[in-house]
Amino acid sequence: MSTLYPLAQSVANRAHAPYSMAQVGCALRTSSGATHQGCNVENASLGLTLCAERAAIAAAVATEGPAMRIVEIAVCCLQAEFSPCGACRQWIAEFAAPQCQVHFRQEGRWVSMPAAALLPSGFGPHSMRNLAG
């Protein structure tokens, strides 16, 4: 189990989740050694909801700048078990260091995998080079 799990679990308690009732927390460690946390913040207009992973990544970028790289990230939901959603997988991929590990609970156990395995063939800066044609 990642040492980030207790931080993710703690911040999940502060989530604003009146619609889904799913309190999610995320903690990440960057290549600088700093840790950052985020929780989901729901909105009545559900498309405006902010996931815990994106909240933590935004906090890391706000603190460290756009060159920030994630080396480890843990996600915890207090009411259920699931992996990061597709939008969060893309955000993780955008800021993942090559060795980035993603941790989440699934089927009663912790799952750890490389960020690259979470979103194979993901869209990224390399994709934009093809547009210059």
N, CA, C and O atoms as a MOPAC input file, in Angstrom:
PM7 MOZYME 1SCF
protein

 N      0.84600 1    -1.19200 1     0.00000 1
 C      0.00000 1     0.00000 1     0.00000 1
 C      0.88200 1     1.24300 1     0.00000 1
 O      1.89300 1     1.29300 1     0.70000 1
 N      0.51100 1     2.21100 1    -0.76000 1
 C      1.26400 1     3.45200 1    -0.86600 1
 C      1.16700 1     4.27600 1     0.41400 1
 O      0.13900 1     4.26900 1     1.09200 1
 N      2.23900 1     4.98100 1     0.73500 1
 C      2.22100 1     5.90400 1     1.87100 1
 C      1.31200 1     7.10500 1     1.60000 1
 O      1.00300 1     7.87000 1     2.51300 1
 N      0.88300 1     7.26800 1     0.34500 1
 C     -0.02900 1     8.36200 1     0.00400 1
 C     -1.47900 1     8.04600 1     0.37100 1
 O     -2.30500 1     8.95300 1     0.47300 1
 N     -1.79200 1     6.75900 1     0.56900 1
 C     -3.18600 1     6.38100 1     0.82700 1
 C     -3.78500 1     7.12000 1     2.02400 1
 O     -4.89000 1     7.64900 1     1.89700 1
 N     -3.11200 1     7.18600 1     3.18900 1
 C     -3.73500 1     7.91900 1     4.31400 1
 C     -4.03200 1     9.38100 1     3.99500 1
 O     -5.02100 1     9.93100 1     4.48000 1
 N     -3.18500 1    10.01200 1     3.18400 1
 C     -3.43700 1    11.40300 1     2.79500 1
 C     -4.66500 1    11.49400 1     1.88900 1
 O     -5.48400 1    12.40200 1     2.03300 1
 N     -4.78500 1    10.54700 1     0.95500 1
 C     -5.94800 1    10.53400 1     0.05900 1
 C     -7.23100 1    10.26900 1     0.85000 1
 O     -8.26600 1    10.88700 1     0.60100 1
 N     -7.14600 1     9.35200 1     1.79200 1
 C     -8.31700 1     9.02500 1     2.61600 1
 C     -8.72000 1    10.22500 1     3.47500 1
 O     -9.90900 1    10.51200 1     3.62000 1
 N     -7.74800 1    10.91800 1     4.03800 1
 C     -8.03700 1    12.06600 1     4.88200 1
 C     -8.72900 1    13.18400 1     4.10700 1
 O     -9.71600 1    13.74900 1     4.58000 1
 N     -8.21900 1    13.50400 1     2.92500 1
 C     -8.80900 1    14.59600 1     2.14700 1
 C    -10.17600 1    14.19100 1     1.58400 1
 O    -11.00700 1    15.06100 1     1.32400 1
 N    -10.42400 1    12.90300 1     1.39200 1
 C    -11.74200 1    12.45200 1     0.92300 1
 C    -12.83900 1    12.86000 1     1.90200 1
 O    -13.97400 1    13.11300 1     1.49900 1
 N    -12.50000 1    12.92300 1     3.17400 1
 C    -13.48500 1    13.33500 1     4.18800 1
 C    -13.94600 1    14.77400 1     3.99400 1
 O    -14.98200 1    15.16600 1     4.53100 1
 N    -13.19600 1    15.56100 1     3.23900 1
 C    -13.55600 1    16.96500 1     3.01800 1
 C    -14.23200 1    17.18900 1     1.66800 1
 O    -14.49400 1    18.33300 1     1.29600 1
 N    -14.51900 1    16.12100 1     0.93200 1
 C    -15.14300 1    16.24300 1    -0.38700 1
 C    -16.53900 1    16.85400 1    -0.29200 1
 O    -17.24800 1    16.68400 1     0.70100 1
 N    -16.91100 1    17.56600 1    -1.34500 1
 C    -18.27300 1    18.10800 1    -1.46900 1
 C    -18.98200 1    17.21400 1    -2.48700 1
 O    -18.84800 1    17.40900 1    -3.69500 1
 N    -19.74000 1    16.22600 1    -1.98500 1
 C    -20.34200 1    15.21000 1    -2.84900 1
 C    -21.82000 1    14.98900 1    -2.53400 1
 O    -22.22600 1    13.86000 1    -2.25700 1
 N    -22.64300 1    16.06500 1    -2.57100 1
 C    -24.05400 1    15.89700 1    -2.21400 1
 C    -24.88600 1    15.16700 1    -3.27000 1
 O    -26.00900 1    14.75600 1    -2.97800 1
 N    -24.37200 1    14.99700 1    -4.47100 1
 C    -25.15300 1    14.38100 1    -5.55300 1
 C    -24.80700 1    12.91100 1    -5.72700 1
 O    -25.71200 1    12.08100 1    -5.80500 1
 N    -23.54500 1    12.56800 1    -5.78900 1
 C    -23.14200 1    11.16700 1    -5.95600 1
 C    -23.00800 1    10.45900 1    -4.62000 1
 O    -23.09800 1     9.23300 1    -4.55700 1
 N    -22.79300 1    11.21600 1    -3.54900 1
 C    -22.51900 1    10.67100 1    -2.21500 1
 C    -21.21400 1     9.87900 1    -2.19400 1
 O    -20.98500 1     9.10200 1    -1.26700 1
 N    -20.36400 1    10.05900 1    -3.18500 1
 C    -19.07300 1     9.37300 1    -3.27000 1
 C    -17.97100 1    10.37100 1    -2.94900 1
 O    -17.63200 1    11.22000 1    -3.77400 1
 N    -17.41700 1    10.26600 1    -1.75300 1
 C    -16.34600 1    11.16100 1    -1.32900 1
 C    -15.01400 1    10.57200 1    -1.80300 1
 O    -14.62000 1     9.48100 1    -1.39100 1
 N    -14.33600 1    11.31200 1    -2.67300 1
 C    -13.09200 1    10.83100 1    -3.26700 1
 C    -11.95900 1    11.77800 1    -2.88500 1
 O    -12.11300 1    12.99900 1    -2.89800 1
 N    -10.82100 1    11.18100 1    -2.54400 1
 C     -9.63100 1    11.94800 1    -2.23200 1
 C     -8.46500 1    11.46000 1    -3.06700 1
 O     -8.42600 1    10.30400 1    -3.49100 1
 N     -7.52800 1    12.34100 1    -3.29500 1
 C     -6.34900 1    11.99800 1    -4.07300 1
 C     -5.13400 1    12.67200 1    -3.43800 1
 O     -5.19700 1    13.82100 1    -3.00000 1
 N     -4.04100 1    11.94000 1    -3.39800 1
 C     -2.77000 1    12.50300 1    -2.96100 1
 C     -1.72500 1    12.10800 1    -3.99100 1
 O     -1.74400 1    10.99300 1    -4.51300 1
 N     -0.82100 1    13.02100 1    -4.27700 1
 C      0.23100 1    12.72200 1    -5.24400 1
 C      1.56300 1    13.24300 1    -4.73700 1
 O      1.63400 1    14.17500 1    -3.93600 1
 N      2.61700 1    12.60600 1    -5.23200 1
 C      3.97900 1    13.03900 1    -4.94400 1
 C      4.62600 1    13.42100 1    -6.26800 1
 O      4.49900 1    12.70700 1    -7.26300 1
 N      5.31100 1    14.53900 1    -6.26900 1
 C      5.94700 1    15.01800 1    -7.49500 1
 C      7.44400 1    14.69400 1    -7.47800 1
 O      7.98700 1    14.24500 1    -6.46900 1
 N      8.08100 1    14.93000 1    -8.59700 1
 C      9.51300 1    14.66200 1    -8.70200 1
 C     10.33200 1    15.53500 1    -7.75700 1
 O     11.48200 1    15.20900 1    -7.46500 1
 N      9.76300 1    16.63600 1    -7.27500 1
 C     10.45000 1    17.48900 1    -6.29700 1
 C     10.37400 1    16.90300 1    -4.88900 1
 O     11.05900 1    17.37900 1    -3.98300 1
 N      9.54500 1    15.87000 1    -4.69800 1
 C      9.34900 1    15.26800 1    -3.38400 1
 C      8.15800 1    15.83100 1    -2.63500 1
 O      7.80100 1    15.32500 1    -1.57200 1
 N      7.53800 1    16.87100 1    -3.17300 1
 C      6.37600 1    17.49800 1    -2.51900 1
 C      5.13300 1    16.62900 1    -2.70000 1
 O      5.01600 1    15.89100 1    -3.67800 1
 N      4.21600 1    16.72300 1    -1.75300 1
 C      2.92700 1    16.05400 1    -1.87000 1
 C      1.83200 1    17.10300 1    -2.00400 1
 O      1.92800 1    18.20400 1    -1.46400 1
 N      0.79600 1    16.73100 1    -2.73700 1
 C     -0.35500 1    17.60600 1    -2.95100 1
 C     -1.60300 1    16.74200 1    -2.84500 1
 O     -1.57500 1    15.55400 1    -3.16600 1
 N     -2.70100 1    17.34800 1    -2.39300 1
 C     -3.96000 1    16.63700 1    -2.21600 1
 C     -5.09200 1    17.35800 1    -2.92700 1
 O     -5.00700 1    18.55100 1    -3.21900 1
 N     -6.15100 1    16.61300 1    -3.19600 1
 C     -7.36600 1    17.18500 1    -3.75300 1
 C     -8.53900 1    16.27100 1    -3.45800 1
 O     -8.36100 1    15.07300 1    -3.23500 1
 N     -9.72700 1    16.83100 1    -3.45700 1
 C    -10.94000 1    16.03400 1    -3.27100 1
 C    -11.95000 1    16.43200 1    -4.34100 1
 O    -11.83400 1    17.49100 1    -4.95800 1
 N    -12.93500 1    15.57500 1    -4.55100 1
 C    -13.94800 1    15.91400 1    -5.54400 1
 C    -14.84500 1    17.02500 1    -5.00400 1
 O    -15.17200 1    17.07700 1    -3.81900 1
 N    -15.22600 1    17.90400 1    -5.91600 1
 C    -16.11400 1    19.01900 1    -5.59400 1
 C    -17.21600 1    18.98600 1    -6.64300 1
 O    -17.01500 1    19.37400 1    -7.79400 1
 N    -18.39200 1    18.51200 1    -6.21800 1
 C    -19.51000 1    18.37100 1    -7.15100 1
 C    -20.27400 1    19.67300 1    -7.28500 1
 O    -20.18600 1    20.57000 1    -6.44600 1
 N    -21.03200 1    19.74500 1    -8.37800 1
 C    -21.83200 1    20.91600 1    -8.68900 1
 C    -23.18200 1    20.42100 1    -9.19700 1
 O    -23.26600 1    19.35600 1    -9.80800 1
 N    -24.23400 1    21.19100 1    -8.94400 1
 C    -25.56400 1    20.79900 1    -9.42200 1
 C    -25.57600 1    20.61900 1   -10.93800 1
 O    -26.32600 1    19.78800 1   -11.45100 1
 N    -24.76700 1    21.37600 1   -11.65600 1
 C    -24.56000 1    21.16700 1   -13.08100 1
 C    -23.41700 1    20.15500 1   -13.17200 1
 O    -22.24600 1    20.53500 1   -13.20000 1
 N    -23.76200 1    18.87100 1   -13.21800 1
 C    -22.79400 1    17.79600 1   -13.01800 1
 C    -21.56300 1    17.88100 1   -13.91100 1
 O    -20.49000 1    17.43500 1   -13.50400 1
 N    -21.67900 1    18.43100 1   -15.09900 1
 C    -20.52800 1    18.57200 1   -15.97200 1
 C    -19.46200 1    19.50700 1   -15.41800 1
 O    -18.32100 1    19.49000 1   -15.88000 1
 N    -19.82100 1    20.31100 1   -14.44200 1
 C    -18.87400 1    21.22800 1   -13.82000 1
 C    -18.18800 1    20.63000 1   -12.59500 1
 O    -17.37700 1    21.29700 1   -11.95200 1
 N    -18.50300 1    19.38900 1   -12.27100 1
 C    -17.89500 1    18.70900 1   -11.13100 1
 C    -16.39900 1    18.54100 1   -11.35800 1
 O    -15.96100 1    18.27800 1   -12.47800 1
 N    -15.62200 1    18.69300 1   -10.30200 1
 C    -14.17400 1    18.52600 1   -10.36100 1
 C    -13.80000 1    17.25300 1    -9.61200 1
 O    -14.11500 1    17.10700 1    -8.43100 1
 N    -13.13600 1    16.34400 1   -10.29200 1
 C    -12.68900 1    15.09300 1    -9.68000 1
 C    -11.50400 1    15.35300 1    -8.74900 1
 O    -10.79300 1    16.34600 1    -8.89800 1
 N    -11.30400 1    14.45800 1    -7.79900 1
 C    -10.21900 1    14.58400 1    -6.83000 1
 C     -8.84900 1    14.60500 1    -7.50400 1
 O     -7.97500 1    15.37900 1    -7.11500 1
 N     -8.66400 1    13.75600 1    -8.51300 1
 C     -7.36900 1    13.68600 1    -9.18700 1
 C     -7.03100 1    15.01200 1    -9.86200 1
 O     -5.90900 1    15.50700 1    -9.75500 1
 N     -8.00800 1    15.57700 1   -10.55200 1
 C     -7.76300 1    16.84600 1   -11.24000 1
 C     -7.56200 1    17.97700 1   -10.24300 1
 O     -6.78500 1    18.89500 1   -10.50400 1
 N     -8.25300 1    17.92900 1    -9.09500 1
 C     -8.06100 1    18.94000 1    -8.05900 1
 C     -6.63700 1    18.86300 1    -7.50300 1
 O     -6.00500 1    19.89800 1    -7.29400 1
 N     -6.12500 1    17.65600 1    -7.26200 1
 C     -4.76200 1    17.48500 1    -6.73900 1
 C     -3.72500 1    17.92500 1    -7.76700 1
 O     -2.74000 1    18.57700 1    -7.42100 1
 N     -3.94500 1    17.57100 1    -9.02100 1
 C     -3.01100 1    17.96700 1   -10.07300 1
 C     -3.01100 1    19.47800 1   -10.24200 1
 O     -1.94900 1    20.07700 1   -10.40900 1
 N     -4.17800 1    20.10500 1   -10.20300 1
 C     -4.25300 1    21.56300 1   -10.31100 1
 C     -3.51700 1    22.22500 1    -9.14600 1
 O     -2.82700 1    23.22600 1    -9.33900 1
 N     -3.65800 1    21.67700 1    -7.94500 1
 C     -2.94500 1    22.22300 1    -6.78500 1
 C     -1.43700 1    22.09400 1    -6.97200 1
 O     -0.68500 1    23.00100 1    -6.61600 1
 N     -0.99700 1    20.97100 1    -7.52900 1
 C      0.44100 1    20.75900 1    -7.75700 1
 C      0.98000 1    21.73900 1    -8.79100 1
 O      2.06400 1    22.29600 1    -8.61800 1
 N      0.22600 1    21.94800 1    -9.86100 1
 C      0.66000 1    22.90200 1   -10.89400 1
 C      0.66200 1    24.32200 1   -10.32500 1
 O      1.57600 1    25.09800 1   -10.60300 1
 N     -0.34900 1    24.66300 1    -9.53700 1
 C     -0.40900 1    26.00100 1    -8.94200 1
 C      0.77900 1    26.25400 1    -8.02100 1
 O      1.25200 1    27.38600 1    -7.91500 1
 N      1.26100 1    25.21500 1    -7.35800 1
 C      2.38200 1    25.35200 1    -6.43000 1
 C      3.73800 1    25.25400 1    -7.12100 1
 O      4.64500 1    26.03500 1    -6.83400 1
 N      3.87100 1    24.29000 1    -8.03800 1
 C      5.18900 1    23.98900 1    -8.62800 1
 C      5.36700 1    24.48100 1   -10.06300 1
 O      6.49100 1    24.54100 1   -10.56200 1
 N      4.27500 1    24.83000 1   -10.72500 1
 C      4.36300 1    25.28800 1   -12.10400 1
 C      4.10300 1    24.16800 1   -13.10200 1
 O      3.97100 1    23.00900 1   -12.71200 1
 N      4.02800 1    24.50500 1   -14.38900 1
 C      3.63200 1    23.54100 1   -15.41300 1
 C      4.66300 1    22.45400 1   -15.70100 1
 O      4.34400 1    21.47000 1   -16.36800 1
 N      5.89600 1    22.61200 1   -15.21200 1
 C      6.90500 1    21.55700 1   -15.40500 1
 C      6.78400 1    20.45900 1   -14.35100 1
 O      7.53400 1    19.48300 1   -14.39900 1
 N      5.86200 1    20.59500 1   -13.40400 1
 C      5.65000 1    19.60500 1   -12.35700 1
 C      5.42300 1    18.23400 1   -12.98600 1
 O      4.73500 1    18.11500 1   -14.00000 1
 N      6.00600 1    17.20000 1   -12.37800 1
 C      5.80300 1    15.82800 1   -12.84200 1
 C      5.42200 1    14.94100 1   -11.66700 1
 O      6.02700 1    15.01300 1   -10.59700 1
 N      4.41200 1    14.10500 1   -11.87800 1
 C      3.90900 1    13.18500 1   -10.85900 1
 C      4.73700 1    11.90400 1   -10.90100 1
 O      4.93300 1    11.32000 1   -11.96700 1
 N      5.22700 1    11.46600 1    -9.72600 1
 C      5.93000 1    10.18700 1    -9.66700 1
 C      5.06600 1     9.10200 1    -9.02500 1
 O      5.30400 1     7.90900 1    -9.21500 1
 N      4.05500 1     9.53400 1    -8.25800 1
 C      3.15700 1     8.57800 1    -7.60600 1
 C      1.85000 1     9.28700 1    -7.28400 1
 O      1.85100 1    10.44800 1    -6.87500 1
 N      0.72700 1     8.58100 1    -7.47100 1
 C     -0.58300 1     9.17300 1    -7.19300 1
 C     -1.50400 1     8.08400 1    -6.64500 1
 O     -1.55400 1     6.97600 1    -7.17800 1
 N     -2.22900 1     8.40900 1    -5.58100 1
 C     -3.15800 1     7.45800 1    -4.95600 1
 C     -4.55100 1     8.07200 1    -4.90200 1
 O     -4.71600 1     9.25300 1    -4.59500 1
 N     -5.54100 1     7.25200 1    -5.20400 1
 C     -6.94100 1     7.68700 1    -5.22200 1
 C     -7.72700 1     6.81300 1    -4.26000 1
 O     -7.55500 1     5.59400 1    -4.23300 1
 N     -8.59900 1     7.44500 1    -3.46500 1
 C     -9.38300 1     6.71400 1    -2.47200 1
 C    -10.81400 1     7.23800 1    -2.46300 1
 O    -11.03700 1     8.44000 1    -2.31800 1
 N    -11.77200 1     6.35000 1    -2.61500 1
 C    -13.18700 1     6.70100 1    -2.44100 1
 C    -13.66000 1     6.03400 1    -1.15200 1
 O    -13.40900 1     4.84800 1    -0.94000 1
 N    -14.32900 1     6.77500 1    -0.30600 1
 C    -14.77100 1     6.23300 1     0.97500 1
 C    -15.95100 1     5.26900 1     0.84100 1
 O    -16.15300 1     4.42400 1     1.71400 1
 N    -16.72800 1     5.38100 1    -0.23400 1
 C    -17.93100 1     4.57400 1    -0.37200 1
 C    -17.83700 1     3.46500 1    -1.42500 1
 O    -18.71300 1     2.60100 1    -1.47700 1
 N    -16.81800 1     3.46800 1    -2.24600 1
 C    -16.74300 1     2.50500 1    -3.34700 1
 C    -15.28000 1     2.30300 1    -3.73400 1
 O    -14.37800 1     2.90600 1    -3.15300 1
 N    -15.06800 1     1.45400 1    -4.71300 1
 C    -13.72400 1     1.21300 1    -5.23900 1
 C    -13.76600 1     1.35600 1    -6.75000 1
 O    -14.59900 1     0.73800 1    -7.41200 1
 N    -12.87000 1     2.16800 1    -7.29800 1
 C    -12.80100 1     2.31900 1    -8.74900 1
 C    -11.50100 1     2.98800 1    -9.13800 1
 O    -10.83200 1     3.61900 1    -8.31900 1
 N    -11.15900 1     2.83900 1   -10.40000 1
 C     -9.96300 1     3.47700 1   -10.94500 1
 C    -10.30600 1     4.90100 1   -11.38000 1
 O    -11.48400 1     5.25400 1   -11.44800 1
 N     -9.30000 1     5.71900 1   -11.67400 1
 C     -9.57900 1     7.07600 1   -12.16500 1
 C    -10.41500 1     7.05000 1   -13.44800 1
 O    -10.26700 1     6.15500 1   -14.28000 1
 N    -11.28800 1     8.03800 1   -13.59400 1
 C    -12.12800 1     8.13800 1   -14.79300 1
 C    -11.26300 1     8.50900 1   -16.00200 1
 O    -10.08200 1     8.82300 1   -15.85300 1
 N    -11.84300 1     8.47200 1   -17.17300 1
 C    -11.11000 1     8.75500 1   -18.40300 1
 C    -10.50000 1    10.14500 1   -18.43000 1
 O     -9.35300 1    10.30600 1   -18.84800 1
 N    -11.24500 1    11.15400 1   -17.99200 1
 C    -10.71200 1    12.52400 1   -17.98400 1
 C     -9.51500 1    12.61900 1   -17.04700 1
 O     -8.52100 1    13.26700 1   -17.37600 1
 N     -9.59800 1    11.98800 1   -15.89400 1
 C     -8.48300 1    12.03100 1   -14.93900 1
 C     -7.28900 1    11.24000 1   -15.45400 1
 O     -6.14500 1    11.62100 1   -15.20600 1
 N     -7.53600 1    10.15000 1   -16.16600 1
 C     -6.42600 1     9.39700 1   -16.76800 1
 C     -5.65400 1    10.28900 1   -17.73300 1
 O     -4.42400 1    10.24800 1   -17.77800 1
 N     -6.38100 1    11.09500 1   -18.50100 1
 C     -5.72400 1    12.01400 1   -19.44100 1
 C     -4.91400 1    13.06600 1   -18.68900 1
 O     -3.79200 1    13.38000 1   -19.08600 1
 N     -5.46700 1    13.61100 1   -17.61500 1
 C     -4.74000 1    14.60400 1   -16.82100 1
 C     -3.48600 1    13.98300 1   -16.21400 1
 O     -2.41800 1    14.59500 1   -16.23600 1
 N     -3.61000 1    12.77100 1   -15.67300 1
 C     -2.45200 1    12.08500 1   -15.10000 1
 C     -1.38800 1    11.89100 1   -16.17800 1
 O     -0.20900 1    12.16300 1   -15.94700 1
 N     -1.80000 1    11.42200 1   -17.34700 1
 C     -0.86000 1    11.18300 1   -18.44600 1
 C     -0.12900 1    12.46600 1   -18.84200 1
 O      1.05600 1    12.42500 1   -19.17500 1
 N     -0.81200 1    13.58300 1   -18.80900 1
 C     -0.21400 1    14.86900 1   -19.19700 1
 C      0.95500 1    15.25600 1   -18.28800 1
 O      1.92400 1    15.86600 1   -18.74000 1
 N      0.85800 1    14.89600 1   -17.00200 1
 C      1.85000 1    15.32400 1   -16.02000 1
 C      2.66700 1    14.18200 1   -15.41800 1
 O      3.44100 1    14.41600 1   -14.49000 1
 N      2.52300 1    12.97700 1   -15.91000 1
 C      3.21300 1    11.82500 1   -15.33500 1
 C      4.69000 1    11.79700 1   -15.70600 1
 O      5.05500 1    11.97900 1   -16.86700 1
 N      5.53300 1    11.56800 1   -14.70300 1
 C      6.93700 1    11.27000 1   -14.95700 1
 C      6.98300 1     9.85700 1   -15.54700 1
 O      6.04600 1     9.08300 1   -15.35300 1
 N      8.04800 1     9.51300 1   -16.25700 1
 C      8.10800 1     8.17500 1   -16.87500 1
 C      7.87600 1     7.01800 1   -15.89600 1
 O      7.31900 1     5.98900 1   -16.27800 1
 N      8.29600 1     7.18000 1   -14.64800 1
 C      8.15900 1     6.10500 1   -13.66300 1
 C      6.88400 1     6.20700 1   -12.82700 1
 O      6.74100 1     5.46600 1   -11.85500 1
 N      5.96500 1     7.09000 1   -13.16900 1
 C      4.76500 1     7.34700 1   -12.37400 1
 C      3.95100 1     6.07900 1   -12.11800 1
 O      3.64600 1     5.31700 1   -13.03500 1
 N      3.60900 1     5.87700 1   -10.84400 1
 C      2.76000 1     4.76300 1   -10.43100 1
 C      1.42000 1     5.30200 1    -9.94500 1
 O      1.36800 1     6.31100 1    -9.24200 1
 N      0.33400 1     4.62200 1   -10.32300 1
 C     -1.02600 1     4.99900 1    -9.93400 1
 C     -1.55800 1     3.90800 1    -9.02000 1
 O     -1.46500 1     2.72500 1    -9.34500 1
 N     -2.12300 1     4.30000 1    -7.86500 1
 C     -2.64200 1     3.35200 1    -6.87900 1
 C     -4.13000 1     3.61600 1    -6.65000 1
 O     -4.54900 1     4.76300 1    -6.49100 1
 N     -4.91500 1     2.54900 1    -6.63600 1
 C     -6.34100 1     2.65500 1    -6.34000 1
 C     -6.83500 1     1.29800 1    -5.85200 1
 O     -6.17300 1     0.27900 1    -6.04800 1
 N     -8.00500 1     1.29600 1    -5.21400 1
 C     -8.57400 1     0.03800 1    -4.71900 1
 C     -9.55400 1    -0.51300 1    -5.74500 1
 O    -10.33700 1     0.22100 1    -6.34900 1
 N     -9.48500 1    -1.83600 1    -5.92100 1
 C    -10.38200 1    -2.50900 1    -6.85000 1
 C    -10.56400 1    -3.94400 1    -6.36400 1
 O     -9.59200 1    -4.65200 1    -6.10100 1
 N    -11.81600 1    -4.35700 1    -6.24900 1
 C    -12.14900 1    -5.71700 1    -5.81400 1
 C    -11.48000 1    -6.08200 1    -4.48900 1
 O    -10.98200 1    -7.19400 1    -4.31600 1
 N    -11.47700 1    -5.11400 1    -3.54500 1
 C    -10.98800 1    -5.37300 1    -2.20000 1
 C     -9.48700 1    -5.33700 1    -2.01500 1
 O     -8.99200 1    -5.67200 1    -0.93900 1
 N     -8.75400 1    -4.94100 1    -3.03400 1
 C     -7.30200 1    -4.89300 1    -2.89000 1
 C     -6.74600 1    -3.64500 1    -3.57400 1
 O     -7.39700 1    -3.03000 1    -4.41800 1
 N     -5.53100 1    -3.29600 1    -3.18300 1
 C     -4.84500 1    -2.17800 1    -3.82100 1
 C     -4.28100 1    -2.62400 1    -5.14800 1
 O     -3.68800 1    -3.69900 1    -5.24700 1
 N     -4.45800 1    -1.82200 1    -6.15100 1
 C     -3.89900 1    -2.05300 1    -7.47500 1
 C     -2.89300 1    -0.93600 1    -7.72000 1
 O     -3.19000 1     0.23500 1    -7.48500 1
 N     -1.71800 1    -1.29400 1    -8.18700 1
 C     -0.69900 1    -0.31800 1    -8.56400 1
 C     -0.27800 1    -0.61400 1    -9.98500 1
 O     -0.00600 1    -1.76000 1   -10.34200 1
 N     -0.22700 1     0.43100 1   -10.79400 1
 C      0.19300 1     0.24200 1   -12.18500 1
 C      0.88100 1     1.48900 1   -12.70200 1
 O      0.66300 1     2.58700 1   -12.18900 1
 N      1.71200 1     1.31700 1   -13.72000 1
 C      2.32500 1     2.50000 1   -14.33000 1
 C      1.25400 1     3.37700 1   -14.97700 1
 O      0.27200 1     2.86900 1   -15.51900 1
 N      1.44600 1     4.67300 1   -14.91800 1
 C      0.48400 1     5.58600 1   -15.52700 1
 C      0.30100 1     5.27800 1   -17.00600 1
 O     -0.80500 1     5.41000 1   -17.53100 1
 N      1.36200 1     4.87200 1   -17.68200 1
 C      1.26900 1     4.55700 1   -19.11400 1
 C      0.30600 1     3.40100 1   -19.37200 1
 O     -0.32800 1     3.35800 1   -20.42600 1
 N      0.18500 1     2.46800 1   -18.43700 1
 C     -0.73800 1     1.34200 1   -18.60200 1
 C     -2.18300 1     1.76700 1   -18.35800 1
 O     -3.11200 1     1.12000 1   -18.84200 1
 N     -2.37400 1     2.84300 1   -17.61400 1
 C     -3.71500 1     3.33400 1   -17.30600 1
 C     -4.38500 1     3.96800 1   -18.51900 1
 O     -5.60800 1     3.93900 1   -18.64900 1
 N     -3.57100 1     4.54300 1   -19.41000 1
 C     -4.10000 1     5.18400 1   -20.60700 1
 C     -3.17700 1     4.88000 1   -21.79400 1
 O     -2.42200 1     5.74300 1   -22.24000 1
 N     -3.24800 1     3.64900 1   -22.29500 1
 C     -2.37900 1     3.32000 1   -23.43400 1
 C     -2.75600 1     4.14500 1   -24.66500 1
 O     -3.93200 1     4.42100 1   -24.90400 1
 N     -1.77200 1     4.52200 1   -25.41900 1
 C     -1.97400 1     5.32500 1   -26.63600 1
 C     -2.69200 1     6.63300 1   -26.34000 1
 O     -3.49700 1     7.10300 1   -27.14400 1
 N     -2.40100 1     7.21900 1   -25.18800 1
 C     -3.05100 1     8.46600 1   -24.78900 1
 C     -2.67000 1     9.63600 1   -25.67800 1
 O     -1.63900 1     9.61700 1   -26.35000 1
 N     -3.50900 1    10.64100 1   -25.66900 1
 C     -3.28200 1    11.87800 1   -26.41300 1
 C     -2.27800 1    12.71100 1   -25.63900 1
 O     -2.37600 1    12.81400 1   -24.41700 1
 N     -1.32700 1    13.29800 1   -26.31800 1
 C     -0.34000 1    14.13000 1   -25.63800 1
 C      0.34100 1    15.07600 1   -26.59600 1
 O     -0.05600 1    15.18300 1   -27.75600 1
 N      1.37700 1    15.77300 1   -26.11700 1
 C      2.08600 1    16.72800 1   -26.97700 1
 C      2.58600 1    16.09400 1   -28.26900 1
 O      2.62200 1    16.75100 1   -29.31000 1
 N      2.97300 1    14.82100 1   -28.20800 1
 C      3.41900 1    14.13500 1   -29.42100 1
 C      2.31400 1    14.06600 1   -30.46100 1
 O      2.59600 1    14.05400 1   -31.65900 1
 N      1.06100 1    14.02000 1   -30.02500 1
 C     -0.07700 1    13.96700 1   -30.94000 1
 C     -0.19800 1    15.25400 1   -31.74500 1
 O     -0.60300 1    15.23000 1   -32.90700 1
 N      0.15200 1    16.37100 1   -31.13100 1
 C      0.01600 1    17.68000 1   -31.77600 1
 C      1.03300 1    17.85800 1   -32.91400 1
 O      0.78000 1    18.61100 1   -33.85500 1
 N      2.17000 1    17.17600 1   -32.83100 1
 C      3.17200 1    17.29800 1   -33.89500 1
 C      2.60500 1    16.84800 1   -35.23500 1
 O      3.00300 1    17.36000 1   -36.28200 1
 N      1.69400 1    15.91000 1   -35.20600 1
 C      1.10600 1    15.41900 1   -36.44600 1
 C      0.23600 1    16.47100 1   -37.13800 1
 O     -0.00900 1    16.37800 1   -38.34100 1
 N     -0.22900 1    17.46500 1   -36.38900 1
 C     -1.08000 1    18.50500 1   -36.97100 1
 C     -0.27700 1    19.48600 1   -37.81200 1
 O     -0.81000 1    20.10900 1   -38.73100 1
 N      1.00600 1    19.62100 1   -37.49600 1
 C      1.84700 1    20.57600 1   -38.22500 1
 C      2.07700 1    20.13700 1   -39.66100 1
 O      2.33300 1    20.95900 1   -40.54200 1
 N      1.98200 1    18.81600 1   -39.89000 1
 C      2.06900 1    18.16400 1   -41.15900 1
 C      2.96900 1    18.68800 1   -42.14700 1
 O      3.06300 1    18.14500 1   -43.24800 1

